[in-house]
Amino acid sequence: MIRDKKVVALCTSRIFDPQIQSFIEILNEELKLENAWLWIYAINSDIYWSEGALPAETSVFDHIQYDHVDAVVIMDEKIKSHEVSQKIISRASDRSIPVIVVDGEYEGCVSITYDYAGGFEKVVRHVIEDHGVKRPHFMAGIPGNKFSEERLDVFKTVLKDNDIPFSEDMVSYGEFWAIPAREAARRIIAKGDLPEAIICANDIMAINVCDALKEAGLTVPGDVMVTGFDGYDEAFMGIPGITTASCMTPGLADTVFTAVSNCLNGVQRMSYQTSPLLITNESCGCPRVTIQDTTVMKNFNNSFYRYQDDIRAYHGIVVDMMSSTSSEQMMCCLHSWFTKNMCCIVNADCFRSDSNFFLEEEHGSEYRVLYDSEKYSDYPDPFDPIDVVPEFDKRMESGYPLIFNSLDYMNKPFGYVCYKFDSYDITEYSKTSSLTDTVNSGLGGYINMQYSRYMLAKVEEMYKTDALTGLYNRLAAREAYETMCTDPELQGKGLCVIMADLNKLKRINDTLGHSAGDTAIAAVAGALKTACPEDSICVRFGGDEMLAFALGECDGDAIISEIDHILEDKSAEAGFSISASCGVYKTTISPDMDIDGIIRLADEQMYLEKTRSTKV
């Protein structure tokens, strides 16, 4: 519960399917009467019951906030993964949250099943009893399949009730799919003794049987009636429209609402059943169904004409995100009229430029708001996912459901996206899949590009710097020096050149070892870099010689004094004496400066100092 309202989490797939969208609309309007909110957690692709290698988008169900949820509805046949459904059930059960499973049965869950046999029987009786067919043919699915065998038994029962003798040659197998159904239909045609009707176990086979008949010069329903089952949208889009029975009917939403309402009110009932709705159509000789057909075709036309423009816009967002050079710039790319109903929450590690999120195994638990259409932000704000979405009240005040998708790239989840539309417009629902993919590709590409830039910078740094001291090497220093000399803003400004040379390196190496010598060299380099102004060019000029170009009017003596103090502290840490002789030469920056001459003059000053220190 949240804000004194109960929350129902619906776990499903493909909300842009007109039947799912219609189911959501009916269910949400009924839940509003119960003072309940609907949160939809959806995947956009079909898993096909593939266990063990689940796509990353199923991680959307990991973002269900059970602390707020009062009931969970799982559309098992839509998700098509027992593993995913069982994980949701286990997490809900741990918190004593009731789970309603549509078209599936799991221990401890309320089950809503379809009366598939009863629905299919309506189709068969319509063909045989209403149209008077005496010579029907049944196209079954897969031999031995539970649903196929059940529908075959229904076919036999209706034949018996109408005194029509059954024989095995009245049955063929289309395996519930297109190509096998076409091949089975061609074999029926080739026999020459056409049945009056071919009653198919699903719509996919019925559509393809119609095509095979038309290819052979036959008409539907003139020469042969054809029927299907399931109520797929495609069944209403072609010519002829297919007679079928729809499982995704308003009755299902009503049944789910009843089950949820009972659970929320403490009524114990573990099973419900809903019956598919018979929809007669042209393929059996009945009038064409126009209501759903018109809705589907309207959506199809809208999607078709807008697709090219939208896909170019999505592509532009992806390119802009990928080519951004900062997280702020990348997030600005998401501000578009396409994304006005969207909010993205991502793992904070996505914003680290020194690692690639998709190559790392472990990540922190901190999250950030990548984008929020309700509140413009210049930088990713910290966010606790237990709060579900930012600006929660504003998003929920209209009463329309929240829709969640997983964000993932390279099959690795990195957050989630939430949509809230102020209507049930299926065109809006259809956007969710493309927008989610846009964010996935854009942010995923940005992370890869940022890490590539980071690695290139590291390689460039390794190329330019000395490994022991971290100072510029001589080649990189010369490039930096030439850039400095030609910079118009630096012309005429002072330049202080400091040469530092480690004292008694050979003695340190001979008595304490080369490791100690390296420690002494690094100490002198660090002292020089620390003592010089921050924008100085510091170089390891030779084995134990360090060089610095300090811009501006610098106090060379003060720099040398600071180096001496730092090395006194380093000596105490190392346990042996570390000192350096330093020379200073001052000049003015100009394009014709001779770097070698300047270094030689500074070196001479350093040599004089070393000579004095040796005599002492």
C-alpha positions as CSV (number, residue, x, y, z in Angstrom):
1,M,0.0,0.0,0.0
2,I,1.1,3.5,-0.7
3,R,-0.6,6.9,-0.1
4,D,-3.5,4.9,1.5
5,K,-4.1,3.1,-1.8
6,K,-3.6,-0.6,-2.5
7,V,-1.2,-1.6,-5.3
8,V,-1.6,-4.4,-7.7
9,A,1.5,-5.5,-9.7
10,L,0.7,-7.0,-13.1
11,C,3.5,-9.1,-14.7
12,T,3.0,-9.6,-18.4
13,S,4.6,-9.1,-21.8
14,R,4.0,-7.0,-25.0
15,I,1.6,-4.4,-23.7
16,F,1.4,-3.0,-27.2
17,D,-0.6,-6.1,-28.3
18,P,-4.2,-4.8,-28.7
19,Q,-5.6,-7.6,-26.6
20,I,-3.2,-7.0,-23.7
21,Q,-3.8,-3.2,-24.0
22,S,-7.6,-3.8,-23.8
23,F,-7.2,-6.1,-20.9
24,I,-5.1,-3.5,-19.0
25,E,-7.7,-0.8,-19.7
26,I,-10.6,-2.8,-18.3
27,L,-8.7,-4.1,-15.3
28,N,-7.3,-0.7,-14.3
29,E,-10.8,1.0,-14.5
30,E,-12.2,-1.8,-12.3
31,L,-9.3,-1.5,-9.8
32,K,-9.9,2.2,-9.5
33,L,-13.2,1.3,-8.0
34,E,-11.3,-0.6,-5.3
35,N,-9.1,2.5,-4.6
36,A,-6.2,0.5,-6.0
37,W,-3.3,1.4,-8.3
38,L,-2.1,-0.8,-11.2
39,W,1.7,-1.1,-11.8
40,I,2.6,-3.0,-14.9
41,Y,5.9,-4.8,-15.2
42,A,6.4,-6.0,-18.8
43,I,8.9,-7.6,-21.1
44,N,8.7,-6.7,-24.8
45,S,9.8,-10.0,-26.5
46,D,8.6,-13.6,-26.4
47,I,10.7,-16.0,-24.3
48,Y,9.1,-19.1,-25.8
49,W,9.5,-21.0,-22.5
50,S,13.2,-20.9,-22.9
51,E,14.6,-21.6,-19.4
52,G,18.2,-21.3,-18.3
53,A,19.1,-18.6,-20.8
54,L,16.7,-15.8,-20.0
55,P,17.1,-12.4,-21.6
56,A,18.2,-9.6,-19.4
57,E,14.8,-7.8,-19.9
58,T,13.2,-10.2,-17.5
59,S,15.1,-8.3,-14.8
60,V,12.2,-5.9,-14.9
61,F,10.4,-8.2,-12.4
62,D,13.3,-7.8,-10.0
63,H,12.3,-4.2,-9.6
64,I,8.8,-5.0,-8.2
65,Q,8.6,-3.1,-4.9
66,Y,7.0,-5.7,-2.7
67,D,7.1,-3.3,0.2
68,H,4.3,-1.4,-1.5
69,V,2.5,-4.2,-3.4
70,D,-0.7,-5.7,-2.0
71,A,-1.3,-8.3,-4.8
72,V,0.6,-9.7,-7.8
73,V,-1.0,-10.9,-11.0
74,I,1.2,-13.1,-13.3
75,M,0.1,-13.8,-16.9
76,D,2.0,-17.0,-17.1
77,E,1.3,-17.8,-20.8
78,K,2.3,-14.3,-21.8
79,I,5.6,-14.4,-19.9
80,K,6.3,-18.0,-21.0
81,S,8.8,-18.9,-18.3
82,H,8.2,-21.0,-15.3
83,E,11.5,-19.9,-13.8
84,V,10.6,-16.2,-14.0
85,S,7.0,-16.8,-12.7
86,Q,8.3,-19.0,-9.8
87,K,10.9,-16.3,-8.8
88,I,8.1,-13.7,-8.6
89,I,5.9,-16.1,-6.6
90,S,8.7,-16.9,-4.2
91,R,9.5,-13.2,-3.5
92,A,5.8,-12.4,-3.0
93,S,5.3,-15.4,-0.8
94,D,8.2,-14.4,1.5
95,R,6.2,-11.2,2.2
96,S,2.8,-13.0,2.4
97,I,1.5,-11.2,-0.7
98,P,-1.2,-13.1,-2.6
99,V,-0.4,-14.1,-6.2
100,I,-3.0,-14.6,-8.9
101,V,-1.7,-16.6,-11.9
102,V,-3.5,-16.3,-15.2
103,D,-3.4,-19.5,-17.4
104,G,-1.0,-21.4,-15.1
105,E,-1.1,-23.3,-11.9
106,Y,1.5,-23.0,-9.1
107,E,1.3,-24.2,-5.5
108,G,-0.1,-21.7,-3.1
109,C,-1.3,-19.3,-5.8
110,V,-4.8,-18.4,-6.9
111,S,-5.3,-19.8,-10.4
112,I,-7.3,-18.4,-13.2
113,T,-7.7,-20.9,-16.1
114,Y,-9.3,-20.8,-19.4
115,D,-12.0,-23.3,-20.3
116,Y,-10.1,-24.0,-23.5
117,A,-12.1,-27.2,-24.2
118,G,-15.4,-25.3,-23.7
119,G,-14.3,-22.4,-25.9
120,F,-13.1,-24.8,-28.7
121,E,-16.4,-26.7,-28.4
122,K,-18.3,-23.5,-29.2
123,V,-16.4,-23.2,-32.5
124,V,-16.9,-26.8,-33.5
125,R,-20.6,-26.8,-32.6
126,H,-21.0,-23.5,-34.6
127,V,-19.6,-25.2,-37.7
128,I,-21.4,-28.5,-37.4
129,E,-24.7,-27.5,-35.8
130,D,-25.2,-23.9,-37.0
131,H,-23.9,-24.4,-40.5
132,G,-24.9,-28.0,-40.8
133,V,-21.5,-29.3,-41.9
134,K,-21.4,-33.2,-42.2
135,R,-17.9,-33.7,-43.5
136,P,-15.5,-31.7,-41.3
137,H,-11.8,-32.1,-41.0
138,F,-9.8,-31.3,-37.8
139,M,-6.3,-29.8,-38.1
140,A,-4.6,-30.6,-34.8
141,G,-1.4,-29.2,-33.4
142,I,1.5,-31.3,-32.3
143,P,0.7,-35.1,-31.8
144,G,0.6,-35.8,-28.1
145,N,0.4,-32.1,-27.1
146,K,-2.0,-31.6,-24.2
147,F,-4.0,-28.8,-25.9
148,S,-4.0,-30.5,-29.2
149,E,-5.3,-33.8,-27.8
150,E,-7.9,-32.0,-25.7
151,R,-9.3,-30.3,-28.8
152,L,-9.3,-33.5,-30.7
153,D,-11.4,-35.1,-28.0
154,V,-13.8,-32.1,-28.2
155,F,-14.0,-32.6,-32.0
156,K,-14.9,-36.3,-31.5
157,T,-17.5,-35.5,-28.9
158,V,-19.3,-33.0,-31.1
159,L,-19.3,-35.5,-34.0
160,K,-20.7,-38.2,-31.8
161,D,-23.5,-35.8,-30.5
162,N,-24.4,-35.1,-34.1
163,D,-24.3,-38.7,-35.3
164,I,-21.3,-38.1,-37.5
165,P,-18.9,-41.1,-37.6
166,F,-15.3,-40.3,-36.8
167,S,-12.3,-41.7,-38.8
168,E,-8.6,-41.1,-38.4
169,D,-8.4,-39.6,-41.9
170,M,-10.5,-36.7,-40.6
171,V,-7.4,-35.5,-38.7
172,S,-4.1,-33.9,-39.8
173,Y,-1.4,-32.2,-37.9
174,G,-0.3,-28.6,-38.5
175,E,1.9,-28.4,-35.4
176,F,0.4,-25.1,-34.4
177,W,2.6,-23.3,-36.9
178,A,2.6,-21.8,-40.4
179,I,4.7,-24.1,-42.6
180,P,3.5,-27.4,-41.3
181,A,-0.1,-26.1,-41.5
182,R,0.4,-25.2,-45.2
183,E,1.9,-28.6,-46.0
184,A,-0.9,-30.4,-44.2
185,A,-3.5,-28.3,-46.2
186,R,-1.8,-29.1,-49.5
187,R,-2.0,-32.8,-48.7
188,I,-5.7,-32.5,-48.0
189,I,-6.2,-30.7,-51.3
190,A,-4.1,-33.3,-53.1
191,K,-6.5,-36.1,-52.0
192,G,-9.2,-34.5,-54.2
193,D,-12.1,-35.2,-51.7
194,L,-12.3,-31.8,-50.0
195,P,-14.0,-31.6,-46.6
196,E,-16.8,-29.0,-46.1
197,A,-14.8,-27.4,-43.3
198,I,-11.3,-27.5,-41.8
199,I,-11.5,-26.8,-38.1
200,C,-8.0,-25.7,-36.9
201,A,-6.7,-25.9,-33.4
202,N,-5.4,-22.3,-33.5
203,D,-5.5,-19.1,-35.6
204,I,-2.0,-19.4,-37.0
205,M,-2.9,-22.7,-38.7
206,A,-6.3,-21.3,-39.9
207,I,-4.7,-18.3,-41.6
208,N,-2.2,-20.5,-43.4
209,V,-4.8,-23.1,-44.4
210,C,-6.8,-20.2,-46.0
211,D,-3.7,-19.1,-47.9
212,A,-3.0,-22.7,-49.1
213,L,-6.6,-23.1,-50.3
214,K,-6.5,-19.8,-52.2
215,E,-3.2,-20.7,-53.8
216,A,-4.9,-23.8,-55.1
217,G,-7.7,-21.7,-56.7
218,L,-10.2,-22.5,-54.0
219,T,-12.4,-20.1,-52.1
220,V,-13.1,-19.7,-48.4
221,P,-15.8,-20.3,-47.3
222,G,-17.3,-21.0,-50.8
223,D,-15.4,-24.3,-51.3
224,V,-14.2,-24.9,-47.8
225,M,-15.0,-23.3,-44.4
226,V,-12.1,-22.6,-42.1
227,T,-12.0,-21.8,-38.4
228,G,-9.3,-21.1,-35.8
229,F,-9.0,-20.6,-32.1
230,D,-7.2,-18.1,-29.7
231,G,-8.5,-14.8,-31.1
232,Y,-5.2,-13.5,-32.4
233,D,-5.3,-10.0,-33.9
234,E,-4.1,-11.4,-37.3
235,A,-7.3,-13.4,-37.5
236,F,-9.3,-10.2,-38.0
237,M,-7.0,-8.4,-40.3
238,G,-7.0,-10.6,-43.4
239,I,-9.6,-11.6,-46.0
240,P,-11.5,-13.6,-45.1
241,G,-11.7,-12.7,-41.4
242,I,-11.3,-16.0,-39.4
243,T,-14.0,-17.4,-37.2
244,T,-12.3,-18.1,-33.8
245,A,-12.7,-17.9,-30.0
246,S,-10.9,-15.2,-28.2
247,C,-9.2,-15.9,-24.9
248,M,-8.3,-12.3,-24.1
249,T,-11.9,-11.0,-23.6
250,P,-13.4,-8.5,-21.2
251,G,-14.5,-11.5,-19.3
252,L,-10.9,-12.3,-18.4
253,A,-10.3,-8.8,-17.0
254,D,-13.5,-9.2,-15.0
255,T,-12.4,-12.5,-13.6
256,V,-8.9,-11.2,-12.7
257,F,-10.5,-8.2,-10.9
258,T,-12.8,-10.5,-9.0
259,A,-9.9,-12.7,-7.9
260,V,-7.8,-9.6,-6.9
261,S,-10.7,-8.0,-5.1
262,N,-11.3,-11.2,-3.1
263,C,-7.7,-11.4,-2.2
264,L,-7.5,-7.8,-1.1
265,N,-10.6,-8.3,1.0
266,G,-9.6,-11.6,2.6
267,V,-11.9,-13.9,0.7
268,Q,-10.3,-17.3,0.2
269,R,-10.9,-18.8,-3.2
270,M,-8.0,-20.6,-5.0
271,S,-9.4,-21.2,-8.5
272,Y,-11.4,-19.4,-11.1
273,Q,-12.3,-20.2,-14.7
274,T,-13.1,-18.0,-17.7
275,S,-14.5,-19.1,-21.0
276,P,-13.3,-17.9,-24.4
277,L,-15.7,-15.9,-26.5
278,L,-16.9,-17.3,-29.8
279,I,-16.4,-14.7,-32.6
280,T,-18.0,-15.8,-35.9
281,N,-16.6,-14.3,-39.1
282,E,-16.3,-14.6,-42.8
283,S,-14.3,-17.8,-43.0
284,C,-17.3,-19.9,-42.0
285,G,-19.8,-17.8,-44.0
286,C,-20.9,-15.4,-41.2
287,P,-20.8,-11.6,-41.6
288,R,-17.4,-10.0,-41.1
289,V,-16.6,-8.7,-37.6
290,T,-15.9,-5.0,-38.0
291,I,-15.4,-3.6,-34.4
292,Q,-12.1,-5.1,-33.5
293,D,-11.0,-5.3,-37.1
294,T,-11.4,-1.6,-37.4
295,T,-9.5,-0.9,-34.2
296,V,-6.6,-3.2,-35.2
297,M,-6.4,-1.8,-38.7
298,K,-6.4,1.8,-37.4
299,N,-3.6,1.0,-35.1
300,F,-1.7,-0.8,-37.9
301,N,-2.1,2.2,-40.2
302,N,-1.0,4.7,-37.5
303,S,2.0,2.6,-36.7
304,F,2.9,2.2,-40.4
305,Y,2.8,5.8,-41.3
306,R,4.6,7.1,-38.2
307,Y,7.2,4.3,-38.1
308,Q,9.7,5.8,-40.5
309,D,9.6,9.2,-38.9
310,D,9.8,7.8,-35.4
311,I,12.6,5.4,-36.1
312,R,14.7,8.3,-37.5
313,A,14.0,10.3,-34.4
314,Y,15.0,7.4,-32.1
315,H,18.1,6.8,-34.1
316,G,19.0,10.5,-33.7
317,I,18.6,10.2,-30.0
318,V,20.8,7.1,-29.9
319,V,23.6,8.8,-32.0
320,D,23.5,12.0,-29.9
321,M,23.7,10.0,-26.6
322,M,26.5,7.8,-27.8
323,S,28.6,10.7,-29.1
324,S,28.2,12.8,-25.9
325,T,31.3,13.7,-24.0
326,S,29.7,14.1,-20.5
327,S,26.9,12.6,-18.6
328,E,25.1,16.0,-18.5
329,Q,25.3,16.3,-22.3
330,M,24.2,12.7,-22.7
331,M,21.1,13.2,-20.5
332,C,20.1,16.3,-22.3
333,C,19.8,14.2,-25.5
334,L,16.8,12.4,-23.9
335,H,14.7,15.6,-23.7
336,S,12.3,15.2,-26.5
337,W,8.5,15.1,-27.1
338,F,9.0,11.4,-27.6
339,T,10.1,11.0,-23.9
340,K,7.6,13.4,-22.3
341,N,6.0,10.4,-20.3
342,M,9.2,8.7,-19.3
343,C,11.5,8.3,-16.3
344,C,14.8,6.3,-16.3
345,I,16.5,5.0,-13.1
346,V,20.0,3.5,-13.6
347,N,22.8,2.1,-11.5
348,A,25.1,4.8,-10.4
349,D,28.1,2.9,-11.7
350,C,26.9,3.6,-15.2
351,F,28.3,7.2,-14.7
352,R,31.9,6.0,-13.9
353,S,34.2,6.8,-16.7
354,D,37.1,4.7,-15.3
355,S,35.3,1.4,-15.8
356,N,32.9,-0.2,-18.2
357,F,29.6,-1.2,-16.4
358,F,29.0,-4.1,-18.8
359,L,32.5,-5.6,-18.3
360,E,32.4,-5.5,-14.5
361,E,30.9,-8.3,-12.5
362,E,30.2,-6.5,-9.3
363,H,28.3,-3.2,-8.9
364,G,27.1,-0.9,-6.1
365,S,23.5,-0.7,-5.0
366,E,23.3,3.1,-5.5
367,Y,20.9,4.4,-8.2
368,R,20.6,7.7,-10.1
369,V,17.8,9.4,-12.1
370,L,19.1,9.4,-15.6
371,Y,16.0,11.3,-17.0
372,D,12.7,12.4,-15.6
373,S,10.1,14.1,-17.9
374,E,8.4,15.6,-14.8
375,K,11.5,17.3,-13.5
376,Y,14.4,18.6,-15.6
377,S,17.7,17.9,-14.0
378,D,21.2,18.8,-15.2
379,Y,22.9,16.0,-13.3
380,P,21.9,12.4,-12.3
381,D,20.1,12.8,-8.9
382,P,20.5,10.1,-6.2
383,F,17.4,7.9,-6.0
384,D,16.2,5.1,-3.8
385,P,14.3,2.6,-6.0
386,I,12.0,1.8,-3.0
387,D,10.3,5.1,-3.8
388,V,9.4,3.6,-7.2
389,V,9.6,6.8,-9.3
390,P,10.3,10.5,-8.7
391,E,7.4,12.8,-8.6
392,F,5.2,9.8,-7.6
393,D,2.1,11.8,-6.7
394,K,2.1,13.8,-9.9
395,R,2.5,10.6,-12.0
396,M,-0.3,8.8,-10.2
397,E,-2.9,11.5,-9.8
398,S,-4.5,10.8,-13.2
399,G,-5.3,7.2,-12.3
400,Y,-3.6,5.6,-15.3
401,P,-1.2,2.7,-14.6
402,L,2.6,2.9,-14.3
403,I,4.4,0.8,-16.9
404,F,7.9,-0.6,-16.2
405,N,10.5,-2.0,-18.6
406,S,14.0,-3.2,-17.8
407,L,17.0,-1.3,-19.1
408,D,19.7,-3.6,-20.4
409,Y,22.5,-3.7,-22.8
410,M,24.8,-6.5,-23.9
411,N,22.2,-8.7,-22.1
412,K,23.1,-7.0,-18.8
413,P,20.5,-5.1,-16.8
414,F,21.4,-1.6,-15.5
415,G,18.1,-0.1,-14.3
416,Y,14.5,0.4,-15.3
417,V,12.3,2.8,-17.2
418,C,8.8,3.9,-16.2
419,Y,6.1,5.2,-18.5
420,K,2.9,6.9,-17.5
421,F,0.4,7.9,-20.2
422,D,-2.7,9.9,-19.6
423,S,-4.8,7.6,-21.8
424,Y,-5.0,4.0,-22.9
425,D,-4.0,4.9,-26.5
426,I,-2.4,1.8,-28.0
427,T,-0.2,4.0,-30.1
428,E,1.4,5.3,-26.9
429,Y,1.7,1.8,-25.5
430,S,3.4,0.8,-28.8
431,K,6.1,3.4,-28.2
432,T,7.4,1.8,-25.0
433,S,9.3,-1.0,-26.7
434,S,11.1,1.4,-29.1
435,L,11.8,4.0,-26.4
436,T,13.2,1.4,-24.1
437,D,15.5,0.1,-26.9
438,T,16.5,3.7,-27.6
439,V,17.7,4.3,-24.0
440,N,19.4,0.9,-24.0
441,S,21.3,1.5,-27.1
442,G,22.0,5.2,-26.3
443,L,23.3,4.8,-22.8
444,G,25.0,1.4,-23.6
445,G,26.9,3.0,-26.4
446,Y,27.7,6.1,-24.3
447,I,29.2,3.9,-21.6
448,N,31.3,2.0,-24.1
449,M,32.4,5.2,-25.8
450,Q,33.3,6.9,-22.4
451,Y,35.3,3.9,-21.4
452,S,37.1,3.8,-24.8
453,R,38.0,7.5,-24.3
454,Y,39.2,6.8,-20.8
455,M,41.4,3.9,-22.0
456,L,42.8,6.1,-24.9
457,A,43.6,8.8,-22.4
458,K,45.4,6.2,-20.2
459,V,47.4,5.0,-23.1
460,E,48.2,8.5,-24.1
461,E,49.2,9.2,-20.5
462,M,51.4,6.1,-20.5
463,Y,52.9,7.3,-23.7
464,K,53.6,10.8,-22.4
465,T,54.6,10.1,-18.8
466,D,57.5,8.4,-17.1
467,A,56.3,5.2,-15.3
468,L,58.4,5.7,-12.1
469,T,57.8,9.4,-11.5
470,G,54.6,10.3,-13.2
471,L,56.3,13.3,-14.8
472,Y,56.3,14.0,-18.6
473,N,58.9,12.2,-20.6
474,R,61.2,14.2,-22.8
475,L,59.2,13.8,-26.0
476,A,55.9,14.8,-24.4
477,A,57.6,17.7,-22.6
478,R,58.9,19.1,-25.9
479,E,55.4,19.0,-27.4
480,A,54.0,20.8,-24.3
481,Y,56.8,23.3,-24.5
482,E,56.2,24.1,-28.2
483,T,52.5,24.5,-27.5
484,M,53.3,26.9,-24.7
485,C,55.7,29.0,-26.8
486,T,53.0,29.5,-29.6
487,D,50.1,30.3,-27.2
488,P,49.2,33.9,-27.9
489,E,47.9,34.4,-24.4
490,L,51.3,33.5,-22.9
491,Q,53.5,35.7,-25.0
492,G,55.6,38.1,-22.9
493,K,54.9,36.3,-19.7
494,G,57.6,35.1,-17.3
495,L,59.0,31.6,-17.4
496,C,61.0,30.1,-14.6
497,V,63.0,27.0,-15.4
498,I,64.1,24.7,-12.5
499,M,66.6,21.8,-12.9
500,A,66.8,19.4,-10.1
501,D,69.4,16.6,-9.8
502,L,69.3,13.8,-7.2
503,N,72.5,13.9,-5.1
504,K,74.6,10.7,-4.6
505,L,72.4,8.3,-6.5
506,K,75.3,5.9,-7.2
507,R,76.0,5.7,-3.4
508,I,72.3,4.9,-2.7
509,N,72.2,2.2,-5.3
510,D,75.5,0.6,-4.2
511,T,74.7,0.6,-0.5
512,L,71.0,0.3,-0.3
513,G,70.0,-1.2,-3.7
514,H,68.3,0.0,-6.8
515,S,64.9,-0.1,-5.2
516,A,66.0,2.6,-2.8
517,G,67.5,4.5,-5.7
518,D,64.0,4.4,-7.4
519,T,62.5,5.6,-4.2
520,A,64.9,8.6,-4.1
521,I,64.2,9.5,-7.8
522,A,60.5,9.4,-7.2
523,A,60.8,11.5,-4.1
524,V,62.7,14.2,-6.0
525,A,60.1,14.2,-8.8
526,G,57.3,14.4,-6.3
527,A,59.0,17.3,-4.5
528,L,59.5,19.2,-7.7
529,K,55.9,18.8,-8.8
530,T,54.5,19.8,-5.4
531,A,56.7,22.8,-5.0
532,C,56.1,24.2,-8.5
533,P,52.8,26.0,-9.5
534,E,50.0,23.6,-10.5
535,D,50.2,24.4,-14.3
536,S,54.0,23.8,-14.5
537,I,55.4,21.4,-17.1
538,C,57.4,18.9,-15.0
539,V,59.7,16.4,-16.8
540,R,62.0,13.5,-16.0
541,F,64.8,14.8,-18.2
542,G,67.4,12.0,-17.5
543,G,68.0,9.2,-15.1
544,D,68.1,11.3,-11.9
545,E,67.5,14.8,-13.5
546,M,64.1,16.5,-13.2
547,L,63.1,19.7,-15.1
548,A,60.2,22.1,-14.6
549,F,58.9,25.0,-16.6
550,A,56.9,27.2,-14.2
551,L,54.7,29.9,-15.8
552,G,54.5,33.4,-14.5
553,E,56.6,35.4,-12.2
554,C,57.8,32.6,-9.8
555,D,60.2,32.8,-6.9
556,G,62.8,30.3,-7.9
557,D,64.5,30.4,-4.5
558,A,61.2,29.7,-2.7
559,I,60.5,26.7,-4.9
560,I,64.0,25.3,-4.2
561,S,63.5,25.9,-0.5
562,E,60.2,24.0,-0.6
563,I,61.8,21.1,-2.5
564,D,64.5,20.9,0.3
565,H,61.8,20.8,3.0
566,I,59.8,18.1,1.2
567,L,62.9,16.0,0.8
568,E,63.7,16.3,4.5
569,D,60.3,14.7,5.2
570,K,60.8,12.1,2.5
571,S,64.2,11.2,4.0
572,A,62.6,10.6,7.4
573,E,60.0,8.3,5.8
574,A,62.6,6.4,3.7
575,G,65.2,6.0,6.5
576,F,68.0,7.4,4.4
577,S,69.1,10.8,3.2
578,I,67.5,12.1,0.0
579,S,68.6,15.5,-1.4
580,A,68.8,17.3,-4.7
581,S,70.8,20.1,-6.3
582,C,68.7,22.7,-8.1
583,G,69.4,25.4,-10.6
584,V,67.1,28.2,-11.7
585,Y,67.0,30.2,-14.9
586,K,64.4,32.9,-15.7
587,T,63.3,34.2,-19.1
588,T,60.3,35.5,-21.0
589,I,58.0,33.4,-23.2
590,S,58.4,34.1,-27.0
591,P,57.9,32.0,-30.1
592,D,61.6,31.9,-30.9
593,M,62.7,30.6,-27.5
594,D,65.5,28.0,-27.7
595,I,64.5,25.1,-25.4
596,D,67.9,23.4,-25.6
597,G,69.6,26.7,-24.7
598,I,67.3,27.4,-21.8
599,I,67.8,23.9,-20.4
600,R,71.5,24.2,-20.7
601,L,71.5,27.5,-18.7
602,A,69.4,26.0,-16.0
603,D,71.6,22.9,-16.0
604,E,74.7,25.1,-15.5
605,Q,73.1,26.8,-12.5
606,M,72.2,23.3,-11.1
607,Y,75.8,22.1,-11.7
608,L,77.2,25.1,-9.8
609,E,74.9,24.3,-6.9
610,K,75.9,20.6,-6.9
611,T,79.6,21.7,-6.9
612,R,79.0,23.9,-3.9
613,S,77.1,21.2,-2.0
614,T,79.9,18.6,-2.8
615,K,82.6,20.9,-1.4
616,V,80.5,21.4,1.7
